[in-house]
Amino acid sequence: MRLRPPSGAGMAACGTSSSRRPSPVDEDVDLVVDGDDSATYGPSQYSEQDVIVMSADGGPHEDKEREALREAVIR
């Protein structure tokens, strides 16, 4: 048995809805990512060390690369 809405009732009769109205959120607004929003959102959960893999068996060359990567992330 297949359930169908009464003729002319549309998708709303199926328990789903759709809207063609514009979203109340403006999608063209710039996102600021370098501000300090800790008062609003709380302390940060991640730092650069969570992103950059730190290996203990690297030589001087790897240390130099790691430092360059860390500087690039911080900027």
PyMOL commands that place a pseudoatom at each C-alpha (Angstrom):
pseudoatom trace, name=CA, resn=MET, resi=1, chain=A, elem=C, hetatm=0, pos=[0.000, 0.000, 0.000]
pseudoatom trace, name=CA, resn=ARG, resi=2, chain=A, elem=C, hetatm=0, pos=[1.366, 3.414, -0.923]
pseudoatom trace, name=CA, resn=LEU, resi=3, chain=A, elem=C, hetatm=0, pos=[0.271, 6.518, 0.987]
pseudoatom trace, name=CA, resn=ARG, resi=4, chain=A, elem=C, hetatm=0, pos=[-0.474, 9.594, -1.066]
pseudoatom trace, name=CA, resn=PRO, resi=5, chain=A, elem=C, hetatm=0, pos=[-1.744, 13.023, -0.105]
pseudoatom trace, name=CA, resn=PRO, resi=6, chain=A, elem=C, hetatm=0, pos=[-5.218, 13.964, -1.297]
pseudoatom trace, name=CA, resn=SER, resi=7, chain=A, elem=C, hetatm=0, pos=[-5.248, 15.433, -4.776]
pseudoatom trace, name=CA, resn=GLY, resi=8, chain=A, elem=C, hetatm=0, pos=[-4.117, 19.066, -4.784]
pseudoatom trace, name=CA, resn=ALA, resi=9, chain=A, elem=C, hetatm=0, pos=[-2.855, 18.967, -1.180]
pseudoatom trace, name=CA, resn=GLY, resi=10, chain=A, elem=C, hetatm=0, pos=[0.814, 19.180, -2.181]
pseudoatom trace, name=CA, resn=MET, resi=11, chain=A, elem=C, hetatm=0, pos=[3.858, 18.105, -0.192]
pseudoatom trace, name=CA, resn=ALA, resi=12, chain=A, elem=C, hetatm=0, pos=[2.672, 19.784, 3.025]
pseudoatom trace, name=CA, resn=ALA, resi=13, chain=A, elem=C, hetatm=0, pos=[0.088, 17.024, 3.399]
pseudoatom trace, name=CA, resn=CYS, resi=14, chain=A, elem=C, hetatm=0, pos=[2.911, 14.436, 3.439]
pseudoatom trace, name=CA, resn=GLY, resi=15, chain=A, elem=C, hetatm=0, pos=[4.413, 15.930, 6.587]
pseudoatom trace, name=CA, resn=THR, resi=16, chain=A, elem=C, hetatm=0, pos=[7.205, 17.771, 4.806]
pseudoatom trace, name=CA, resn=SER, resi=17, chain=A, elem=C, hetatm=0, pos=[7.455, 21.406, 3.970]
pseudoatom trace, name=CA, resn=SER, resi=18, chain=A, elem=C, hetatm=0, pos=[9.468, 23.569, 1.656]
pseudoatom trace, name=CA, resn=SER, resi=19, chain=A, elem=C, hetatm=0, pos=[10.020, 27.272, 1.370]
pseudoatom trace, name=CA, resn=ARG, resi=20, chain=A, elem=C, hetatm=0, pos=[11.170, 29.520, -1.406]
pseudoatom trace, name=CA, resn=ARG, resi=21, chain=A, elem=C, hetatm=0, pos=[11.541, 32.554, 0.818]
pseudoatom trace, name=CA, resn=PRO, resi=22, chain=A, elem=C, hetatm=0, pos=[15.048, 33.949, 1.286]
pseudoatom trace, name=CA, resn=SER, resi=23, chain=A, elem=C, hetatm=0, pos=[16.883, 32.827, 4.379]
pseudoatom trace, name=CA, resn=PRO, resi=24, chain=A, elem=C, hetatm=0, pos=[16.929, 35.332, 7.267]
pseudoatom trace, name=CA, resn=VAL, resi=25, chain=A, elem=C, hetatm=0, pos=[20.712, 34.849, 7.467]
pseudoatom trace, name=CA, resn=ASP, resi=26, chain=A, elem=C, hetatm=0, pos=[22.608, 37.006, 4.999]
pseudoatom trace, name=CA, resn=GLU, resi=27, chain=A, elem=C, hetatm=0, pos=[25.051, 34.739, 3.180]
pseudoatom trace, name=CA, resn=ASP, resi=28, chain=A, elem=C, hetatm=0, pos=[27.104, 37.665, 1.870]
pseudoatom trace, name=CA, resn=VAL, resi=29, chain=A, elem=C, hetatm=0, pos=[28.308, 38.776, 5.312]
pseudoatom trace, name=CA, resn=ASP, resi=30, chain=A, elem=C, hetatm=0, pos=[32.071, 38.482, 5.855]
pseudoatom trace, name=CA, resn=LEU, resi=31, chain=A, elem=C, hetatm=0, pos=[33.151, 35.990, 8.500]
pseudoatom trace, name=CA, resn=VAL, resi=32, chain=A, elem=C, hetatm=0, pos=[35.702, 37.400, 10.946]
pseudoatom trace, name=CA, resn=VAL, resi=33, chain=A, elem=C, hetatm=0, pos=[37.992, 34.632, 12.158]
pseudoatom trace, name=CA, resn=ASP, resi=34, chain=A, elem=C, hetatm=0, pos=[40.832, 36.552, 13.777]
pseudoatom trace, name=CA, resn=GLY, resi=35, chain=A, elem=C, hetatm=0, pos=[38.859, 38.276, 16.532]
pseudoatom trace, name=CA, resn=ASP, resi=36, chain=A, elem=C, hetatm=0, pos=[38.816, 37.233, 20.182]
pseudoatom trace, name=CA, resn=ASP, resi=37, chain=A, elem=C, hetatm=0, pos=[35.315, 35.945, 20.883]
pseudoatom trace, name=CA, resn=SER, resi=38, chain=A, elem=C, hetatm=0, pos=[36.164, 34.097, 24.104]
pseudoatom trace, name=CA, resn=ALA, resi=39, chain=A, elem=C, hetatm=0, pos=[33.712, 36.266, 26.054]
pseudoatom trace, name=CA, resn=THR, resi=40, chain=A, elem=C, hetatm=0, pos=[30.921, 35.098, 23.731]
pseudoatom trace, name=CA, resn=TYR, resi=41, chain=A, elem=C, hetatm=0, pos=[31.935, 31.519, 22.919]
pseudoatom trace, name=CA, resn=GLY, resi=42, chain=A, elem=C, hetatm=0, pos=[34.258, 30.537, 25.785]
pseudoatom trace, name=CA, resn=PRO, resi=43, chain=A, elem=C, hetatm=0, pos=[37.952, 29.597, 25.647]
pseudoatom trace, name=CA, resn=SER, resi=44, chain=A, elem=C, hetatm=0, pos=[39.411, 28.052, 22.504]
pseudoatom trace, name=CA, resn=GLN, resi=45, chain=A, elem=C, hetatm=0, pos=[39.303, 24.278, 22.317]
pseudoatom trace, name=CA, resn=TYR, resi=46, chain=A, elem=C, hetatm=0, pos=[42.222, 23.802, 19.931]
pseudoatom trace, name=CA, resn=SER, resi=47, chain=A, elem=C, hetatm=0, pos=[45.665, 25.291, 19.399]
pseudoatom trace, name=CA, resn=GLU, resi=48, chain=A, elem=C, hetatm=0, pos=[48.355, 25.053, 16.731]
pseudoatom trace, name=CA, resn=GLN, resi=49, chain=A, elem=C, hetatm=0, pos=[49.775, 21.965, 18.473]
pseudoatom trace, name=CA, resn=ASP, resi=50, chain=A, elem=C, hetatm=0, pos=[46.498, 20.145, 17.825]
pseudoatom trace, name=CA, resn=VAL, resi=51, chain=A, elem=C, hetatm=0, pos=[46.883, 20.793, 14.100]
pseudoatom trace, name=CA, resn=ILE, resi=52, chain=A, elem=C, hetatm=0, pos=[50.639, 20.376, 13.601]
pseudoatom trace, name=CA, resn=VAL, resi=53, chain=A, elem=C, hetatm=0, pos=[51.963, 16.859, 14.158]
pseudoatom trace, name=CA, resn=MET, resi=54, chain=A, elem=C, hetatm=0, pos=[54.919, 16.922, 16.517]
pseudoatom trace, name=CA, resn=SER, resi=55, chain=A, elem=C, hetatm=0, pos=[57.313, 14.001, 16.076]
pseudoatom trace, name=CA, resn=ALA, resi=56, chain=A, elem=C, hetatm=0, pos=[60.145, 13.346, 18.506]
pseudoatom trace, name=CA, resn=ASP, resi=57, chain=A, elem=C, hetatm=0, pos=[62.446, 11.583, 16.041]
pseudoatom trace, name=CA, resn=GLY, resi=58, chain=A, elem=C, hetatm=0, pos=[63.068, 14.487, 13.658]
pseudoatom trace, name=CA, resn=GLY, resi=59, chain=A, elem=C, hetatm=0, pos=[66.433, 16.009, 12.980]
pseudoatom trace, name=CA, resn=PRO, resi=60, chain=A, elem=C, hetatm=0, pos=[67.438, 19.661, 12.605]
pseudoatom trace, name=CA, resn=HIS, resi=61, chain=A, elem=C, hetatm=0, pos=[65.919, 19.804, 9.113]
pseudoatom trace, name=CA, resn=GLU, resi=62, chain=A, elem=C, hetatm=0, pos=[62.525, 18.654, 10.416]
pseudoatom trace, name=CA, resn=ASP, resi=63, chain=A, elem=C, hetatm=0, pos=[62.723, 21.106, 13.319]
pseudoatom trace, name=CA, resn=LYS, resi=64, chain=A, elem=C, hetatm=0, pos=[63.288, 23.932, 10.827]
pseudoatom trace, name=CA, resn=GLU, resi=65, chain=A, elem=C, hetatm=0, pos=[60.303, 22.815, 8.709]
pseudoatom trace, name=CA, resn=ARG, resi=66, chain=A, elem=C, hetatm=0, pos=[58.100, 22.488, 11.799]
pseudoatom trace, name=CA, resn=GLU, resi=67, chain=A, elem=C, hetatm=0, pos=[59.005, 26.004, 12.946]
pseudoatom trace, name=CA, resn=ALA, resi=68, chain=A, elem=C, hetatm=0, pos=[58.261, 27.434, 9.470]
pseudoatom trace, name=CA, resn=LEU, resi=69, chain=A, elem=C, hetatm=0, pos=[54.894, 25.658, 9.433]
pseudoatom trace, name=CA, resn=ARG, resi=70, chain=A, elem=C, hetatm=0, pos=[54.067, 26.921, 12.915]
pseudoatom trace, name=CA, resn=GLU, resi=71, chain=A, elem=C, hetatm=0, pos=[54.877, 30.505, 11.872]
pseudoatom trace, name=CA, resn=ALA, resi=72, chain=A, elem=C, hetatm=0, pos=[52.653, 30.149, 8.795]
pseudoatom trace, name=CA, resn=VAL, resi=73, chain=A, elem=C, hetatm=0, pos=[49.733, 28.916, 10.913]
pseudoatom trace, name=CA, resn=ILE, resi=74, chain=A, elem=C, hetatm=0, pos=[50.104, 31.645, 13.528]
pseudoatom trace, name=CA, resn=ARG, resi=75, chain=A, elem=C, hetatm=0, pos=[50.106, 34.458, 10.969]
for i in range(1, 75): cmd.bond("trace and resi %d" % i, "trace and resi %d" % (i + 1))
show_as sticks, trace
zoom trace
